[in-house]
Amino acid sequence: MAGVALVNAVIFGVYGETRRHIPDPNSLSSCFVSGALAGLAQSPICSPIELAKTRMQLRTSSNETQFSGPMDCLRYTYKQEGYRGVFRGLNVTLLREIPSYGTYFLTYEVLTRTPDNAPVSTAYMLLAGGLAGTASWTVSYPLDLVKSRIQADGRRYAGLVDCLKQTVTNEGYSCLYRGLSSTIIRAFPTNAVTLTVVTWIFRLFGQHNDSVAATNQGEKVVKTMESVGEISGTREPFLEKWNNFLTSMPERMAIHRLPYSTSTNELKLERLVNKENERRTKEEVKHGREEGEKRRVSREDVENLEELCEKKVERTVVKTVNTVSMALA
Ligand SMILES: NC(=[NH2+])NCCC[C@H](N)C(=O)O
């Protein structure tokens, strides 16, 4: 359970962080690359977890010691085989996770892109999420099979290539896809729910994408700045914050896909910063403030704040996804 939580935190964390720092966050290749990096980052965590799962599943009660849980199994493996044993199959896990998470996020992005950026329906999101999971497992399944065999009994094989050779020679190519249907039966609903929930959180908590009406985006940034007291200098009372949240719901609902992106529409942002500064000047004239007391918003303020908001949203995403995956596990 803790492992699942960590894996999700790493996946969505790394995916978001990469897309934020990649030159063209909205291109399809950047979705693939960010997904691939997320897959790479989570492999060292998921590899020992899967090793424990595989070994526990293969234990037969009569002749072998039973493990009380995955940690017990890993401790035993460490005593018997050292770190090499615990991380057995990590290389194949990496080879499986890099393309599969790339495919996973790319498929979801491709399927939820609409020409006029109209939001997709929840039913469609569920379908896209399910298909993303299915596609990711289909491309990586033979490697998953090899990985499980190596993890179950590493001493039988000299490595990935040897395991592949032995498998194909003894059982034919078709065996590389053995068990794929059961995997998809699990992966379709799990990933349908996961990606839909993630998208909904982004919609509700308003992380915008540059394809969304740029005015909304800029205004949201200034609104957020107001709400955290950056602009007015005071903290907005909770009720007011909640009311603002509710009134902006229709606008928030207009966001779709996984909207990781910081590329705010430059012109609009500039305009908003100017507008806010004009407003401040007027206030200052009205209140006859001294030169030294004058405060101005800068582009950096807006950008820093935007990043801060994205991080907050991301933490919510991770928490919710963890809850969902635990409920489904
Ligand atoms: N083969 C993969 N790792 N695909 C990526 C999707 C993974 C997803 N968490 C699942 O378990 O279905």
The ligand as a Tripos MOL2 file, in Angstrom:
@<TRIPOS>MOLECULE
LIG
   12    11     1     0     0
SMALL
NO_CHARGES

@<TRIPOS>ATOM
      1 N1          2.9060   -1.0640  -18.1940 N.pl3     1 LIG1
      2 C1          2.7460    0.0050  -17.5220 C.2       1 LIG1
      3 N2          3.4900    0.2400  -16.4900 N.2       1 LIG1
      4 N3          1.8220    0.8860  -17.9190 N.pl3     1 LIG1
      5 C2          1.5630    2.1580  -17.3180 C.3       1 LIG1
      6 C3          0.2720    2.1320  -16.5950 C.3       1 LIG1
      7 C4          0.4610    1.6110  -15.2750 C.3       1 LIG1
      8 C5         -0.7130    1.6120  -14.4050 C.3       1 LIG1
      9 N4         -0.3790    2.1080  -13.1300 N.3       1 LIG1
     10 C6         -1.2090    0.1750  -14.2840 C.2       1 LIG1
     11 O1         -0.7990   -0.5150  -13.3850 O.co2     1 LIG1
     12 O2         -1.9750   -0.2670  -15.1060 O.co2     1 LIG1
@<TRIPOS>BOND
     1     1     2 1
     2     2     3 2
     3     2     4 1
     4     4     5 1
     5     5     6 1
     6     6     7 1
     7     7     8 1
     8     8     9 1
     9     8    10 1
    10    10    11 2
    11    10    12 1
@<TRIPOS>SUBSTRUCTURE
     1 LIG1         1 GROUP 0 **** ****
